[in-house]
């Protein structure tokens, strides 16, 4: 990592990443999908660890889950094994 004139630190791996006071500004668009997912997981873990008690789920989320449970119970909707779902998602991403 190199320090710029403004006191920011630039990463060789992600030249657009500037770090100051332990916070990073990263051009997420340029990051590989795997890195984006790791970043998202880290954000969720951080939120859950520090703000879980103060977070509430919007009522609409419960409504959506209830609707999906009804469709699943009635046979309108089916489930997939996680490995199959991941492969389907990866194929959709590659197609785009």
Secondary structure by P-SEA (a helix, b strand, c coil): cccccccbbbbcccccccccccccccccccccaaaaaaaaaaaaaaaaacccccccccaaaaaaaaaaaaaaaaccbbbbcaaaaaaaaaaaaaac
